[in-house]
Amino acid sequence: MSQETNSTLSFETLDVISNDAYRDGPPHELMELMRREAPIARHRGIEEGYPEWFWAITRHADVVEVSRKFQNYSSAAKGSLMNQERPDLEVARLMIDLDPPEHTRLKSLVNRGFTPKAMRMLEEHFREVAVQLIDEALQESSLDFVDRVSAELPLIAIAELVGIPVEDRRKVFHWSNTMIGTTDPDFAGSPDDATTAAAELYMYSNELAAQRKINPKDDIITTLISEHDGDVLSEHEFDLFMLLLAVAGNETTRNGISHGVLAMIENPEQWTKLKGDTSHVTTAVEEILRWGTPVNNFRRTATCDVDLHGVQIKEGDCVTMLYPSANRDAAVFADPFKFDITRNPNPHVTFGGGGPHFCLGANLARLEMRILFEEMAKRIDGIELTGEVRKLRSSFIHGIKTLPVKLTPQ
């Protein structure tokens, strides 16, 4: 039986994309079966607003190929999110919803704020913030690590990097939760709440931009509104980038940190190893990123008929890359269901599989996580769960809503 026939007969009715399927995290058993039996499988879009049919890409090598061959697999045709088809080319769109050369232009403009020099300048201050957050957490008999630590460091980092007053950081927290959490009953309100949150973020961003035009500062906002080689972001492009930064720079790093702490709790021998030798922190961060995989999927649209390992994908078909599956691919990762902070090499696809859409904030996220786990290993002896770990109901973001813990000092 051909791979295409096998996938159509056996897999099209399986649920690999609904929000309920991810209520307790990615469905790893199903993904493992798919990698083995039908790695390029045709599925129904179960959730309302999703494509009627889509191809699920589960193997690491195929995720990398789809990521890099943007000529065949477009982000711009119908957007990069499963439940939002956004083909209107007359409206400026999120950078993740563009293909080169439009994507290249925007990325080159905004990349000026994420240079290695800019990251190095922030390291000392991030470390001071991390130490303060940990020391305050150690004073508590029990706390929600997500709210008190995981969320705080990325929020403060964004505030410092962008130039948002630190006292306004919780506004960003609220807006991003509202925009991302529409599928979770703890966050979801009226259908218009996400739109309202985006509009409030736009207005706030425009006010900051207006201030910088009068009083420029050494921050990303000033950089973004400045002309570069005769080009400058339009007001709408600036608004959309601020929205993307608020979500991508906050939600994903917050959840990466939270998944890392939970993994250390569930694998205490790895926490002991990190405490004993903090030189493992760099590989530990990469393993946390592989293990936690904060973004579950992005979609592409085939721009032409494509033969992918014998499977015929038609022009216009939706192709969805399942990152948690690729990050558990035994063809790439030895003992993939083992959490190993010394794993090296670790070519995870958490920041994308390469190509034009490799995550702009990868270095910032790695910096924040490295500093935090390094300082935790120096200051914290034990991490103990004191309540229920609650996951986000979302097939898009692999999130942890609450992580109640008790921390024991060194």
Secondary structure, DSSP 8 states (H G I E B T S, - for coil): --HHHHHHHHHTTS-SSSTGGGTTS--HHHHHHHHHH-SEEEEE--STTS-SEEEEE-SHHHHHHHHH-TTTEESTTT-SSTT-----TTS---GGG--TTHHHHHHHHHGGGG-HHHHHHHHHHHHHHHHHHHHHHHTSSSEEHIIIIITHHHHHHHHHHHT--GGGHHHHHHHHHHHHGGGSTTT--STTHHHHHHHHHHHHHHHHHHHHHHS--SSHHHHHTS-BTTB---HHHHHHHHHHHHHHTTHHHHHHHHHHHHHHHH-HHHHHHHHH-GGGHHHHHHHHHHHH-SB-EEEEEESS-EEETTEEE-TT-EEEEEHHHHTT-TTTSSSTTS--TT--S----TT-SSSTTS-TTHHHHHHHHHHHHHHHHHHEEEEEE-S--EE---SSB--EEE-EEEEEE-
